[in-house]
Amino acid sequence: MPQVTAETWVPVPPTTAFAVSQTTGEVRLRWDPFIRHQQLVDADLPAKGVRTVTRARVGPRMVSEYVSYRPPTSVGMTMVTGPWFFDSFGGGWRFKPETRNGVEGTHAVWKYTYSVRPAWLRRVAEPVGQWLLGREIGARIAAFGRACEDPVVLATLAI
């Protein structure tokens, strides 16, 4: 199954990095270039078993479910329903304390796996998916890194 990974280091502790990654509403829209709209379904806070509806900036809509939620170290999701071209889609975000140049911070790694349908299209579609998802996730984690230093975003966190 194809996999796309992006990583960054941010100069904040894992608790803060994790909290930024889980922002919702206007705060999320402030930093996350991947989404046009995102909302939790029948929940006020993210948690294992909670579903989200996300509309990507480039158009597709997906309902996903948190399959793990372990603040401040990791979160995982899987697609419940989504674009016709994904047979499966899932992701995991990990946050690990790491000191660089004497500054305590967090190493964030975001990993996504997916498969394309129909099966006969995979040979062509998966390389395109690698390029497109790689570009989108790279831009997304870079924006997350900037958000971890954005005073407006940081002021909204309840940690």
N, CA, C and O atoms as a DFTB+ gen file, in Angstrom:
636 C
 N C O
     1  1       0.846      -1.172       0.000
     2  2       0.000       0.000       0.000
     3  2       0.897       1.242       0.000
     4  3       1.846       1.302       0.782
     5  1       0.626       2.219      -0.843
     6  2       1.442       3.429      -0.888
     7  2       1.380       4.199       0.434
     8  3       0.387       4.164       1.161
     9  1       2.470       4.886       0.707
    10  2       2.577       5.647       1.943
    11  2       3.228       6.994       1.657
    12  3       4.176       7.089       0.878
    13  1       2.702       8.030       2.301
    14  2       3.263       9.373       2.203
    15  2       3.607       9.817       3.619
    16  3       2.786       9.702       4.529
    17  1       4.819      10.323       3.801
    18  2       5.271      10.771       5.119
    19  2       5.823      12.178       5.013
    20  3       6.516      12.524       4.057
    21  1       5.500      12.990       6.025
    22  2       6.066      14.338       6.137
    23  2       6.449      14.542       7.589
    24  3       5.804      14.013       8.493
    25  1       7.501      15.311       7.806
    26  2       7.930      15.562       9.175
    27  2       8.483      16.961       9.321
    28  3       8.928      17.589       8.360
    29  1       8.439      17.433      10.570
    30  2       8.980      18.741      10.896
    31  2       9.374      18.747      12.363
    32  3       8.985      17.867      13.131
    33  1      10.133      19.731      12.729
    34  2      10.482      19.971      14.135
    35  2       9.932      21.336      14.498
    36  3      10.066      22.293      13.736
    37  1       9.306      21.420      15.675
    38  2       8.749      22.694      16.145
    39  2       9.289      22.990      17.538
    40  3       9.498      22.070      18.329
    41  1       9.521      24.279      17.849
    42  2      10.137      24.649      19.126
    43  2       9.133      24.780      20.277
    44  3       9.196      25.723      21.066
    45  1       8.209      23.818      20.360
    46  2       7.232      23.785      21.450
    47  2       7.163      22.349      21.972
    48  3       7.506      21.410      21.254
    49  1       6.721      22.178      23.217
    50  2       6.620      20.813      23.750
    51  2       5.530      20.004      23.044
    52  3       4.641      20.580      22.418
    53  1       5.595      18.658      23.143
    54  2       4.592      17.818      22.501
    55  2       3.149      18.153      22.892
    56  3       2.247      18.041      22.062
    57  1       2.924      18.558      24.127
    58  2       1.569      18.912      24.547
    59  2       1.025      20.055      23.696
    60  3      -0.132      20.029      23.278
    61  1       1.852      21.046      23.444
    62  2       1.435      22.192      22.627
    63  2       1.293      21.787      21.166
    64  3       0.307      22.141      20.519
    65  1       2.267      21.049      20.639
    66  2       2.208      20.613      19.237
    67  2       0.962      19.774      18.989
    68  3       0.262      19.974      17.997
    69  1       0.686      18.841      19.884
    70  2      -0.499      18.002      19.741
    71  2      -1.759      18.862      19.765
    72  3      -2.648      18.682      18.933
    73  1      -1.840      19.791      20.710
    74  2      -3.023      20.660      20.822
    75  2      -3.225      21.489      19.559
    76  3      -4.359      21.653      19.109
    77  1      -2.157      22.010      18.984
    78  2      -2.281      22.765      17.725
    79  2      -2.835      21.860      16.634
    80  3      -3.702      22.273      15.864
    81  1      -2.343      20.633      16.564
    82  2      -2.782      19.714      15.510
    83  2      -4.254      19.355      15.616
    84  3      -4.865      18.942      14.631
    85  1      -4.826      19.508      16.794
    86  2      -6.216      19.120      17.017
    87  2      -7.169      20.314      17.103
    88  3      -8.321      20.153      17.507
    89  1      -6.710      21.493      16.736
    90  2      -7.598      22.652      16.739
    91  2      -8.721      22.436      15.733
    92  3      -8.600      21.647      14.796
    93  1      -9.809      23.152      15.949
    94  2     -10.970      23.034      15.075
    95  2     -11.473      24.429      14.723
    96  3     -10.955      25.434      15.210
    97  1     -12.484      24.472      13.875
    98  2     -13.154      25.727      13.549
    99  2     -12.255      26.747      12.885
   100  3     -11.386      26.408      12.082
   101  1     -12.478      27.996      13.234
   102  2     -11.739      29.112      12.632
   103  2     -10.241      29.027      12.905
   104  3      -9.433      29.433      12.070
   105  1      -9.871      28.507      14.060
   106  2      -8.436      28.381      14.378
   107  2      -7.787      27.407      13.407
   108  3      -6.691      27.664      12.909
   109  1      -8.453      26.295      13.136
   110  2      -7.908      25.308      12.205
   111  2      -7.805      25.896      10.801
   112  3      -6.810      25.699      10.102
   113  1      -8.844      26.617      10.404
   114  2      -8.822      27.232       9.071
   115  2      -7.725      28.276       8.958
   116  3      -7.242      28.543       7.858
   117  1      -7.322      28.871      10.074
   118  2      -6.264      29.877      10.068
   119  2      -4.935      29.286       9.601
   120  3      -4.157      29.952       8.918
   121  1      -4.684      28.035       9.972
   122  2      -3.368      27.483       9.661
   123  2      -3.378      26.329       8.665
   124  3      -2.374      26.124       7.984
   125  1      -4.446      25.577       8.548
   126  2      -4.418      24.332       7.767
   127  2      -4.820      24.578       6.309
   128  3      -6.002      24.772       6.029
   129  1      -3.860      24.574       5.378
   130  2      -4.178      24.856       3.976
   131  2      -4.871      23.703       3.265
   132  3      -5.362      23.874       2.149
   133  1      -4.919      22.548       3.883
   134  2      -5.504      21.375       3.245
   135  2      -7.025      21.410       3.258
   136  3      -7.670      20.900       2.341
   137  1      -7.602      22.016       4.306
   138  2      -9.052      21.928       4.465
   139  2      -9.776      23.211       4.079
   140  3      -9.260      24.316       4.246
   141  1     -10.957      23.035       3.571
   142  2     -11.878      24.142       3.324
   143  2     -12.907      24.187       4.447
   144  3     -13.366      25.258       4.843
   145  1     -13.265      22.998       4.958
   146  2     -14.246      22.894       6.036
   147  2     -13.965      21.603       6.799
   148  3     -13.622      20.582       6.204
   149  1     -14.115      21.659       8.122
   150  2     -13.959      20.455       8.929
   151  2     -14.815      20.586      10.169
   152  3     -14.863      21.645      10.794
   153  1     -15.495      19.500      10.524
   154  2     -16.291      19.531      11.742
   155  2     -16.344      18.147      12.362
   156  3     -16.291      17.133      11.666
   157  1     -16.450      18.122      13.675
   158  2     -16.648      16.879      14.397
   159  2     -18.120      16.497      14.267
   160  3     -18.986      17.367      14.174
   161  1     -18.401      15.192      14.260
   162  2     -19.761      14.702      14.141
   163  2     -20.239      14.248      15.516
   164  3     -19.672      13.331      16.108
   165  1     -21.277      14.891      16.011
   166  2     -21.889      14.527      17.292
   167  2     -20.887      14.509      18.445
   168  3     -20.968      13.660      19.333
   169  1     -19.944      15.448      18.425
   170  2     -18.956      15.542      19.501
   171  2     -18.435      16.978      19.563
   172  3     -18.436      17.696      18.563
   173  1     -17.997      17.375      20.735
   174  2     -17.406      18.701      20.913
   175  2     -15.883      18.660      20.874
   176  3     -15.232      19.660      20.569
   177  1     -15.320      17.488      21.187
   178  2     -13.871      17.340      21.232
   179  2     -13.450      16.070      20.501
   180  3     -14.203      15.097      20.469
   181  1     -12.267      16.071      19.920
   182  2     -11.767      14.850      19.290
   183  2     -11.525      13.767      20.347
   184  3     -11.153      14.071      21.480
   185  1     -11.736      12.514      19.973
   186  2     -11.490      11.366      20.846
   187  2     -11.594      10.104      20.002
   188  3     -12.134      10.133      18.895
   189  1     -11.081       9.005      20.522
   190  2     -11.198       7.733      19.815
   191  2     -12.684       7.451      19.559
   192  3     -13.515       7.582      20.458
   193  1     -13.000       7.064      18.324
   194  2     -14.370       6.760      17.945
   195  2     -15.150       7.941      17.390
   196  3     -16.216       7.754      16.804
   197  1     -14.637       9.156      17.563
   198  2     -15.306      10.343      17.046
   199  2     -15.050      10.440      15.544
   200  3     -13.959      10.140      15.060
   201  1     -16.073      10.861      14.831
   202  2     -15.941      11.038      13.383
   203  2     -15.832      12.511      13.038
   204  3     -16.332      13.374      13.759
   205  1     -15.171      12.782      11.924
   206  2     -15.067      14.140      11.405
   207  2     -15.484      14.134       9.945
   208  3     -15.319      13.147       9.228
   209  1     -16.025      15.260       9.532
   210  2     -16.320      15.487       8.121
   211  2     -15.348      16.564       7.664
   212  3     -15.291      17.648       8.246
   213  1     -14.590      16.264       6.626
   214  2     -13.597      17.200       6.112
   215  2     -13.818      17.397       4.623
   216  3     -13.956      16.435       3.868
   217  1     -13.849      18.647       4.219
   218  2     -13.857      18.968       2.791
   219  2     -12.500      19.581       2.493
   220  3     -12.127      20.602       3.069
   221  1     -11.776      18.954       1.598
   222  2     -10.450      19.435       1.228
   223  2     -10.554      20.700       0.386
   224  3     -11.549      20.926      -0.303
   225  1      -9.530      21.504       0.454
   226  2      -9.456      22.732      -0.355
   227  2      -9.580      22.405      -1.839
   228  3     -10.162      23.180      -2.599
   229  1      -9.044      21.279      -2.252
   230  2      -9.094      20.893      -3.660
   231  2     -10.395      20.177      -4.031
   232  3     -10.560      19.749      -5.173
   233  1     -11.330      20.044      -3.062
   234  2     -12.657      19.564      -3.396
   235  2     -13.188      18.329      -2.702
   236  3     -14.303      18.380      -2.184
   237  1     -12.445      17.194      -2.656
   238  2     -13.047      15.975      -2.124
   239  2     -13.494      16.101      -0.661
   240  3     -12.929      16.858       0.128
   241  1     -14.525      15.330      -0.341
   242  2     -15.084      15.261       1.010
   243  2     -14.807      13.876       1.574
   244  3     -14.867      12.878       0.855
   245  1     -14.501      13.823       2.877
   246  2     -14.227      12.551       3.521
   247  2     -14.809      12.562       4.927
   248  3     -14.729      13.563       5.639
   249  1     -15.394      11.437       5.316
   250  2     -15.755      11.200       6.708
   251  2     -14.700      10.247       7.246
   252  3     -14.476       9.173       6.689
   253  1     -14.063      10.646       8.320
   254  2     -13.038       9.798       8.918
   255  2     -13.358       9.590      10.392
   256  3     -14.156      10.319      10.982
   257  1     -12.723       8.588      10.968
   258  2     -12.944       8.261      12.374
   259  2     -11.598       8.141      13.082
   260  3     -10.657       7.537      12.568
   261  1     -11.531       8.728      14.265
   262  2     -10.341       8.570      15.096
   263  2     -10.283       7.114      15.570
   264  3     -11.191       6.645      16.256
   265  1      -9.227       6.414      15.205
   266  2      -9.032       5.037      15.667
   267  2      -8.085       5.001      16.856
   268  3      -8.002       3.998      17.565
   269  1      -7.376       6.095      17.068
   270  2      -6.571       6.250      18.281
   271  2      -6.483       7.740      18.597
   272  3      -6.506       8.590      17.707
   273  1      -6.384       8.023      19.880
   274  2      -6.267       9.412      20.333
   275  2      -5.508       9.362      21.650
   276  3      -6.080       9.065      22.699
   277  1      -4.204       9.659      21.583
   278  2      -3.325       9.536      22.742
   279  2      -2.528      10.822      22.963
   280  3      -1.339      10.880      22.652
   281  1      -3.189      11.858      23.503
   282  2      -2.468      13.109      23.754
   283  2      -1.338      12.884      24.752
   284  3      -1.567      12.162      25.722
   285  1      -0.184      13.420      24.601
   286  2       0.248      14.293      23.514
   287  2       1.138      13.583      22.500
   288  3       1.926      14.229      21.808
   289  1       1.019      12.244      22.403
   290  2       1.988      11.510      21.578
   291  2       1.517      11.124      20.188
   292  3       2.318      11.101      19.254
   293  1       0.215      10.817      20.027
   294  2      -0.204      10.322      18.709
   295  2      -1.709      10.390      18.524
   296  3      -2.492      10.458      19.472
   297  1      -2.064      10.368      17.257
   298  2      -3.463      10.315      16.855
   299  2      -3.519       9.550      15.533
   300  3      -2.625       9.670      14.696
   301  1      -4.576       8.766      15.361
   302  2      -4.738       8.015      14.126
   303  2      -6.174       8.096      13.640
   304  3      -7.107       8.184      14.438
   305  1      -6.342       8.067      12.334
   306  2      -7.674       8.126      11.740
   307  2      -7.748       7.178      10.555
   308  3      -6.738       6.804       9.959
   309  1      -8.980       6.805      10.236
   310  2      -9.216       6.001       9.050
   311  2     -10.463       6.520       8.327
   312  3     -11.389       7.038       8.951
   313  1     -10.467       6.373       7.039
   314  2     -11.596       6.824       6.230
   315  2     -12.791       5.896       6.428
   316  3     -12.665       4.673       6.371
   317  1     -13.950       6.506       6.662
   318  2     -15.208       5.769       6.716
   319  2     -15.861       5.836       5.333
   320  3     -16.224       4.811       4.758
   321  1     -16.002       7.040       4.816
   322  2     -16.454       7.252       3.441
   323  2     -15.606       8.371       2.860
   324  3     -15.143       9.257       3.578
   325  1     -15.414       8.316       1.564
   326  2     -14.582       9.343       0.953
   327  2     -14.707       9.353      -0.547
   328  3     -15.645       8.792      -1.113
   329  1     -13.753       9.997      -1.184
   330  2     -13.782      10.103      -2.641
   331  2     -13.793       8.724      -3.298
   332  3     -13.216       7.773      -2.770
   333  1     -14.444       8.625      -4.437
   334  2     -14.598       7.361      -5.143
   335  2     -13.280       6.681      -5.462
   336  3     -13.224       5.456      -5.571
   337  1     -12.212       7.468      -5.613
   338  2     -10.939       6.904      -6.061
   339  2     -10.111       6.285      -4.940
   340  3      -9.090       5.656      -5.219
   341  1     -10.524       6.445      -3.665
   342  2      -9.822       5.790      -2.556
   343  2     -10.560       4.521      -2.168
   344  3     -11.743       4.554      -1.829
   345  1      -9.856       3.413      -2.221
   346  2     -10.380       2.169      -1.685
   347  2     -10.221       2.183      -0.164
   348  3     -11.093       1.724       0.573
   349  1      -9.090       2.720       0.282
   350  2      -8.839       2.890       1.716
   351  2      -7.932       4.101       1.903
   352  3      -7.191       4.490       1.001
   353  1      -8.009       4.683       3.093
   354  2      -7.184       5.847       3.409
   355  2      -7.091       5.929       4.926
   356  3      -8.095       5.785       5.624
   357  1      -5.897       6.159       5.430
   358  2      -5.707       6.315       6.869
   359  2      -4.467       7.137       7.134
   360  3      -3.596       7.285       6.276
   361  1      -4.408       7.664       8.333
   362  2      -3.260       8.484       8.686
   363  2      -2.956       8.413      10.162
   364  3      -3.819       8.100      10.981
   365  1      -1.728       8.707      10.483
   366  2      -1.301       8.786      11.875
   367  2      -0.328       9.928      12.048
   368  3       0.563      10.138      11.225
   369  1      -0.507      10.658      13.119
   370  2       0.392      11.768      13.449
   371  2       1.053      11.440      14.774
   372  3       0.377      11.087      15.740
   373  1       2.393      11.557      14.824
   374  2       3.155      11.264      16.047
   375  2       3.950      12.493      16.467
   376  3       4.439      13.261      15.638
   377  1       4.060      12.649      17.767
   378  2       4.736      13.807      18.357
   379  2       5.688      13.302      19.430
   380  3       5.273      12.682      20.409
   381  1       6.990      13.583      19.228
   382  2       8.014      13.059      20.128
   383  2       8.898      14.209      20.597
   384  3       9.328      15.023      19.779
   385  1       9.177      14.292      21.896
   386  2      10.064      15.357      22.366
   387  2      11.449      15.226      21.730
   388  3      11.989      14.126      21.609
   389  1      12.005      16.353      21.333
   390  2      13.341      16.337      20.735
   391  2      13.991      17.702      20.929
   392  3      13.396      18.739      20.637
   393  1      15.208      17.679      21.420
   394  2      15.959      18.917      21.615
   395  2      16.904      19.117      20.438
   396  3      17.626      18.204      20.039
   397  1      16.885      20.324      19.892
   398  2      17.780      20.677      18.792
   399  2      18.477      21.989      19.134
   400  3      17.832      22.975      19.490
   401  1      19.778      21.986      19.022
   402  2      20.576      23.182      19.314
   403  2      20.226      23.779      20.669
   404  3      20.154      24.999      20.822
   405  1      20.013      22.917      21.641
   406  2      19.705      23.362      22.999
   407  2      18.276      23.827      23.206
   408  3      17.941      24.295      24.294
   409  1      17.425      23.714      22.196
   410  2      16.031      24.145      22.309
   411  2      15.149      22.897      22.397
   412  3      15.198      22.018      21.537
   413  1      14.347      22.847      23.455
   414  2      13.414      21.729      23.595
   415  2      12.240      21.937      22.648
   416  3      11.700      23.038      22.544
   417  1      11.856      20.882      21.971
   418  2      10.759      20.982      21.017
   419  2      10.157      19.628      20.734
   420  3      10.241      18.707      21.546
   421  1       9.548      19.524      19.566
   422  2       8.835      18.315      19.183
   423  2       9.155      17.948      17.741
   424  3       9.151      18.795      16.848
   425  1       9.428      16.683      17.539
   426  2       9.570      16.130      16.194
   427  2       8.208      15.541      15.827
   428  3       7.750      14.593      16.465
   429  1       7.565      16.095      14.807
   430  2       6.256      15.631      14.357
   431  2       6.416      14.851      13.059
   432  3       7.076      15.304      12.124
   433  1       5.809      13.683      13.017
   434  2       5.823      12.844      11.819
   435  2       4.384      12.503      11.483
   436  3       3.658      11.951      12.309
   437  1       3.974      12.838      10.255
   438  2       2.624      12.548       9.773
   439  2       2.748      11.541       8.644
   440  3       3.460      11.770       7.667
   441  1       2.049      10.423       8.788
   442  2       2.142       9.342       7.811
   443  2       0.739       8.955       7.349
   444  3      -0.175       8.784       8.156
   445  1       0.594       8.820       6.039
   446  2      -0.681       8.436       5.437
   447  2      -0.478       7.216       4.552
   448  3       0.525       7.112       3.847
   449  1      -1.429       6.298       4.590
   450  2      -1.435       5.163       3.672
   451  2      -2.766       5.164       2.938
   452  3      -3.778       5.631       3.462
   453  1      -2.752       4.642       1.737
   454  2      -3.968       4.647       0.929
   455  2      -3.878       3.579      -0.143
   456  3      -2.803       3.078      -0.473
   457  1      -5.032       3.252      -0.668
   458  2      -5.067       2.436      -1.886
   459  2      -6.118       3.039      -2.807
   460  3      -7.095       3.644      -2.367
   461  1      -5.884       2.853      -4.076
   462  2      -6.708       3.458      -5.119
   463  2      -7.627       2.393      -5.713
   464  3      -7.276       1.216      -5.795
   465  1      -8.806       2.838      -6.123
   466  2      -9.696       1.965      -6.875
   467  2     -10.127       2.673      -8.148
   468  3     -10.135       3.903      -8.197
   469  1     -10.473       1.946      -9.140
   470  2     -10.445       0.496      -9.269
   471  2      -9.010      -0.031      -9.350
   472  3      -8.078       0.707      -9.667
   473  1      -8.861      -1.305      -9.060
   474  2      -7.536      -1.923      -8.990
   475  2      -6.734      -1.742     -10.281
   476  3      -5.518      -1.556     -10.232
   477  1      -7.403      -1.795     -11.428
   478  2      -6.687      -1.685     -12.702
   479  2      -6.062      -0.305     -12.898
   480  3      -5.167      -0.137     -13.727
   481  1      -6.537       0.689     -12.130
   482  2      -6.028       2.048     -12.255
   483  2      -4.815       2.327     -11.343
   484  3      -4.138       3.344     -11.499
   485  1      -4.555       1.435     -10.412
   486  2      -3.513       1.670      -9.401
   487  2      -2.139       1.968      -9.990
   488  3      -1.424       2.837      -9.491
   489  1      -1.776       1.263     -11.030
   490  2      -0.440       1.439     -11.608
   491  2      -0.185       2.869     -12.066
   492  3       0.945       3.354     -12.001
   493  1      -1.208       3.525     -12.517
   494  2      -1.099       4.911     -12.981
   495  2      -1.432       5.885     -11.849
   496  3      -0.742       6.886     -11.656
   497  1      -2.495       5.579     -11.107
   498  2      -3.006       6.528     -10.112
   499  2      -2.132       6.631      -8.867
   500  3      -2.025       7.711      -8.286
   501  1      -1.516       5.550      -8.449
   502  2      -0.727       5.620      -7.218
   503  2       0.494       6.537      -7.331
   504  3       0.770       7.265      -6.378
   505  1       1.240       6.542      -8.438
   506  2       2.319       7.529      -8.552
   507  2       1.810       8.978      -8.550
   508  3       2.455       9.871      -7.999
   509  1       0.659       9.194      -9.165
   510  2       0.060      10.528      -9.147
   511  2      -0.336      10.874      -7.716
   512  3      -0.119      11.996      -7.260
   513  1      -0.912       9.916      -7.020
   514  2      -1.277      10.112      -5.617
   515  2      -0.070      10.410      -4.748
   516  3      -0.139      11.264      -3.864
   517  1       1.028       9.719      -4.985
   518  2       2.259       9.980      -4.225
   519  2       2.701      11.426      -4.407
   520  3       3.050      12.106      -3.442
   521  1       2.683      11.881      -5.636
   522  2       3.112      13.249      -5.913
   523  2       2.132      14.259      -5.308
   524  3       2.543      15.185      -4.609
   525  1       0.838      14.075      -5.579
   526  2      -0.165      15.038      -5.126
   527  2      -0.295      15.040      -3.607
   528  3      -0.256      16.101      -2.985
   529  1      -0.447      13.867      -3.009
   530  2      -0.548      13.813      -1.546
   531  2       0.745      14.274      -0.889
   532  3       0.713      14.956       0.136
   533  1       1.870      13.908      -1.467
   534  2       3.153      14.359      -0.918
   535  2       3.253      15.869      -0.889
   536  3       3.710      16.448       0.097
   537  1       2.830      16.505      -1.961
   538  2       2.853      17.965      -2.029
   539  2       1.894      18.579      -1.008
   540  3       2.257      19.511      -0.291
   541  1       0.673      18.054      -0.947
   542  2      -0.337      18.592      -0.032
   543  2       0.069      18.390       1.432
   544  3      -0.056      19.310       2.242
   545  1       0.544      17.214       1.767
   546  2       0.910      16.924       3.155
   547  2       2.174      17.685       3.547
   548  3       2.303      18.113       4.694
   549  1       3.095      17.857       2.623
   550  2       4.275      18.686       2.895
   551  2       3.897      20.119       3.212
   552  3       4.423      20.713       4.153
   553  1       2.978      20.678       2.422
   554  2       2.507      22.046       2.674
   555  2       1.738      22.115       3.987
   556  3       1.827      23.099       4.721
   557  1       0.994      21.075       4.268
   558  2       0.190      21.059       5.494
   559  2       1.067      21.012       6.744
   560  3       0.814      21.745       7.700
   561  1       2.091      20.162       6.749
   562  2       2.923      20.073       7.945
   563  2       3.793      21.329       8.101
   564  3       4.117      21.722       9.221
   565  1       4.166      21.949       6.992
   566  2       4.897      23.227       7.080
   567  2       4.009      24.295       7.713
   568  3       4.471      25.085       8.535
   569  1       2.739      24.316       7.329
   570  2       1.793      25.271       7.913
   571  2       1.573      24.971       9.392
   572  3       1.450      25.892      10.199
   573  1       1.523      23.698       9.750
   574  2       1.428      23.306      11.152
   575  2       2.627      23.841      11.931
   576  3       2.474      24.351      13.041
   577  1       3.814      23.726      11.350
   578  2       5.012      24.249      12.000
   579  2       4.912      25.742      12.261
   580  3       5.292      26.213      13.333
   581  1       4.408      26.483      11.299
   582  2       4.213      27.933      11.499
   583  2       3.150      28.201      12.558
   584  3       3.274      29.142      13.343
   585  1       2.097      27.369      12.582
   586  2       1.021      27.549      13.562
   587  2       1.516      27.345      14.987
   588  3       1.005      27.958      15.925
   589  1       2.512      26.481      15.143
   590  2       3.065      26.228      16.474
   591  2       3.818      27.437      17.023
   592  3       4.181      27.463      18.199
   593  1       4.051      28.437      16.175
   594  2       4.695      29.678      16.610
   595  2       3.791      30.895      16.419
   596  3       4.227      32.029      16.620
   597  1       2.539      30.667      16.034
   598  2       1.583      31.748      15.793
   599  2       0.918      32.134      17.117
   600  3       0.195      31.318      17.688
   601  1       1.140      33.348      17.620
   602  2       0.569      33.742      18.905
   603  2      -0.957      33.664      18.943
   604  3      -1.535      33.401      19.997
   605  1      -1.612      33.890      17.807
   606  2      -3.080      33.818      17.777
   607  2      -3.531      32.366      17.987
   608  3      -4.445      32.108      18.771
   609  1      -2.898      31.430      17.295
   610  2      -3.231      30.013      17.457
   611  2      -2.907      29.571      18.877
   612  3      -3.735      28.943      19.536
   613  1      -1.722      29.891      19.347
   614  2      -1.301      29.444      20.681
   615  2      -2.205      29.995      21.786
   616  3      -2.417      29.332      22.801
   617  1      -2.734      31.194      21.593
   618  2      -3.599      31.806      22.613
   619  2      -4.932      31.080      22.750
   620  3      -5.617      31.248      23.759
   621  1      -5.314      30.283      21.763
   622  2      -6.606      29.586      21.810
   623  2      -6.523      28.233      22.482
   624  3      -7.556      27.627      22.766
   625  1      -5.323      27.744      22.743
   626  2      -5.166      26.389      23.261
   627  2      -5.540      26.295      24.736
   628  3      -5.195      27.165      25.535
   629  1      -6.237      25.245      25.073
   630  2      -6.619      24.999      26.473
   631  2      -5.739      23.873      27.010
   632  3      -6.196      22.749      27.218
   633  1      -4.459      24.203      27.231
   634  2      -3.548      23.159      27.767
   635  2      -2.950      23.627      29.081
   636  3      -2.163      22.905      29.693
